[in-house]
Amino acid sequence: MNIKKIGLTALAGSMVALSAVAGELSVTGSMNMTYSTYSGNQDASDIKSGIGMNNGVFATGSTELDNGYVVSFTQGINASDSTYLSVDMGDLGTLEYVQDDSAGGLEKLDDMTPSAYEEVSDGLDGTATTGTYLTAKYSQESGFGYTNTVGGATVYVGYTDGAGATATGNGGVETGASTNSSSSIGVVYPVADTGLSVFGGVGSMGQADGKEIDSEIIGALYAFGPVSVGYQVNTNDDSDASVKDLETTSASIAFNVNENMAISYGIQDTDNGSGTDQEASGFSASYTMGALSLKAYKNEVDNLAHSSGNTSEKTEISLSVAF
């Protein structure tokens, strides 16, 4: 639904008169229903129902300033802490601030390997009774992000100044234990018209205990016709000597059967130096018809949480509609 060109003066009423600035307001959303099954010795057997449902509704307002910059603001109607502010400065790039899970900087490259649906790691904690599926990754909660294209390369920069444990969306500051500041930079570079793109970056994640985690990502994507392949390595080096460092290697191949259907297969291996690698793999498929999407995956992991013999499996079928 689009509500276009709402002048601020129309909203002023008895308030102080405002200059007539035309803007645009749009409301978008989605509905998603899933059916999931779990298996493996780390998954509970008493699932009451495999049916789940979620939805999202977002309102976005935007306006163009006299200098050509476009300011946009998105608010999650059913999630008050889901707030996004951006300023598109044209050739100078885009600056943004996100209230919750900004996915800024290096987090943009978290998992670049192609997939028809979710990542290979999705759902493998599921209803696990012991152990946690951990991978090397960079994560940034609320904070700033900057994106620009320089010499054909897309550059992502992220920064957060001591994000707290509780996000607020009402103009207040965050509360709770500070995680200290985090910063990162990631770059994606397409190599001419070869179909090859290389990417990588570095970042530092602050933690409440004052220790930092240094994170690095390097990888490549190659597309030829309907086929895409990807490979990347993520590393996390914790300055706390008592915490094991992580190295996660991911690879996948995806095939576009036609303009509506795609299938993919991926693997993911995480090494924490214990000698027992956490090994995951998964198939996924998707079929879209306009706003309607039918998707599915089957993911499984051996040696969950680097414990030999621990297994977890999840199969999910999803039906979603965007509006």
N, C-alpha and C positions, 0 to 999 in steps of 0.2 A: 504494500500500500504506500503510495507517495502523496505527500501533502506539500505542494510546491509554493515557493515564493510567499512565505509568511513574513510580511513586513513587521519590524519591531514596533512601529507606531501603532499597529493594530492591537498590540498587546498592552499598550501603555495605559489605556483607560484614564483613570483619574491620577495616574502616576505622573512623574515629571516627564515632560515631552522628550522623546528620543528622536534622533535623526533617522530618516527613512532608509533602512538598510535591508535589502531583500535577501532572504536566505532560503534554504530548502530543508525540509524535514521528511525523513523516510522511516518507515517501520518495516523490519524484516524479521523473519523467524523460521523455525524448523521444528518438526515433530519426528521423533525417532523411537521405534519400537523394536526390541531385540528379543531373541530367544537364545539362551545360553545353556550349555551343558559342560560339566567339569568332570575330570577324572585324574588319576594319578594318586600316589600314596600321600601327597601333601594336601589333598583337597577333601573337604568335608563331604559326607555322603547324604546329608539330610537337607538338601536344597528343597525348600517348600514349593518354589515355582521358578521355572527358568525364564519367565517372561518379565521383561523390564521395560520401562518407558521414561524418556526424558524429553525436554523441550527447551527451546531458547527463544526469547523475544527481545529484540534490540531496537532502540530508537536512535537515529543518527541525524544530527543537524549539521549543516555546513553553510559557509558563506565565503565570498571572495572579497578580500580587502582591496583598497585602492591601489596598492602596489602589486597586485596580482597574486599574492599569497592566498591559499585556500585553507581556512581553519575548519576542522571537523571535530565533532564531539559525539561519541557513542556511549550510550548508557544501557546496560542490561536491565530491562524492566523487571524481570523475575530474579535478578541477582544484583543488589544495590552496590556491591563492591566491584562489579565488573564495569569499569569506567575507562574510557580511552579518549585521549586528546591528541590531535595531530595538527601540524602546520606544514603544508606542502609549499616549499619555497622555490619550486621550479628547478632550475639548474643547480641551485644550492642544496638540493636534497630535501628530505622530509624529517622533521623532528617530531617525536611523539613522547607522551607520558602515559603509562598504563598503570592502573591502580592495583591490579591483581594478575600475576603471572604474565609479565610483560613480554617474555620470549624475545628479549632484545639481544643485540650483539651476537655472540657465539652461539646462543641458544637457537638462532635461526638455522644453524647447521647440525642440530642435534642428531637427526637421522635423515640423511639426504637420499638413502638408497630407495629406488622406486618400489612402490607397492600398489596393488589394486584396491586395498582397503587399509587396515590398520598395520602398525609396525609388528614385527615378529615377537616383540616383548609384551604386546598387549594382552592383558588378562591372565598372565602367568602367576601373579600373586593370587588372583581370584579369591577363592575362599580358603587359601592356604592356612593350615593350622600352625605350622612352624616354618621359619625361614622367610627371607625376603628376596625378591628378584632385584638385584642391584646391577647397574651398568655404569660405566664411566660416562659422565655427561656434565655439561655446564647448565646451570639453571639460575634464572634471575627472576625474583618476585617483582614487586612494584618498582618502577624506575623509569629512566629515560632510555630512549632508543633513537638512533640516527641512521638513515639509509640514504645512499647516494650512488650514482654510477660514474665511475672515473676511468677513462681510457678503456671502456668496454667491460670493466669489472664492477660488480655490485659489492659495495662495502657496507657492512653492518657494524655499528658501534653501540654498546650497551653500558649503562652505568646506574647503579642504585646506591644511595647513601644510607646505609644502615637500616634496611627494611626490617620492620618489626614483625611480631607474631600475629597481630590482628590488623587486618586492613580495614580502612574506613572509607566510605564514599560520600560523606556529608560535609566535606571541607575540613574535617578534623585531621590531626596527625595520627600516624600509626602508633599503636601501643604494644607492649610486650617486649620480650628480650630482643635486643638488636642483633642482627647477623653481621654487623660491620659492613663496610662498603665493598661492592663487587664491580668489576669492570672487565670488558672484553672487546675484541674486534674479530670479525670474520670476513672473508673475501671469497666470492665466487667469480671465476673467470672462464667464459666460454672461449675456446681456442678456435678463432676464425669461424669457418663454416664446416668444420670437421665433424660436428656432432659430439665432440669431447668437451667437457667442462671439468675444471679442476677447482678444488676449494680447500680452505683451511683457515685456521685462526688460533688465537690464544686468549686465555682469560684467567682471572683470579677471583675466586669466590670467598668472601668473608664469612666467618662463623661466629656464633655467640661466645665461644671460648677464646676468641682472639686469634685462633689458628687459621691459616689460609689453605685453600685447595687450588693448586695450579692446574689448569685444564688446557688441553691441546686437541685439535681435530685436524685431520688431513684426509683427503679422499678425492675420488674422481667419478664422473658419470659419463656414460657413452650411449648415444641413441643412434640407431641405424634402422630406418624404416619403422615398422611397428614394434621393434624390440628396444628395450632400455636395460642397461646393466649398471650397477653401482657398487662401489667398494669404499669403505672408510674405516679409519682407526681413531678412536677416542681414548684419551688418557686422563686420569685424575691422579695428581701427586699431592698427598696430604702432608702438610708440614708437621702434623702430629705423628711422631714416629710409632705410636702405638696403633695407628690405623693403617690397614693395608692399602697400598696403592692399587688402582684398577686400570686395566687396559681392555677395551671392548673393540672387537673387530666385527664389522657387519658387511654382508654382501647379499645382493639380490638380483633377480632378473624378472622383468615384467614384459608382457606381450599384449598389445592391443588387438584383440580378435577382429573387431570392427569399431566403428565410431561410438558404439554403445557399450561394448563388453570388453573387459580386461581381466587378465589373470596374472598371478605373480607367485614367486617362491623365494624365500629368503632364509639366511642363517645368521646367527649371532653367537659369538664366543667371548666370554669374559674371563680374564686371567687376573687373579689377585695374589699370585705368588705362592699359593698354598700347594700347587701341584695337582689340584682338582679343579678343572675349568668348568664353569657353568655354560652349558651348550644348549642353544635354542634353535628351533626351525619352525617354519610355518608356510602354509599355502593360503592365498586369498583370491577372491574374485569379486567383480562388481558388474552390475548392469544398470544403466540409467535410461530413463525415458522422460526427458524434460525435467520437471521438478521432482519426479519420483525416482528413488534409487533403491535397488535391492543388492545387498552386499553380504559376504560371508567370509569367515576365516577359520582355520584350524591351526592353533599354535601349541607347541609342546616344548618342555625344557627338561634336560637331564642334569643331575647334580645341582639342583636348586640351592642357592645360597652357598655354593661350593661344598655341599655335603654329599658325598658319594651315595648314589642310590635314590636320592630324593627326586621325585618326578612330579610334574604338574602339567595338565593339559586343559585347553579350553577350546570349545567350538562355539561360534556365535553367528547367528543369522540376523541381519538388520534390514528393516524397512523404514525408509525415511522420506519425508515430504518437505520441501522448502517452499516458503511463501513470502 
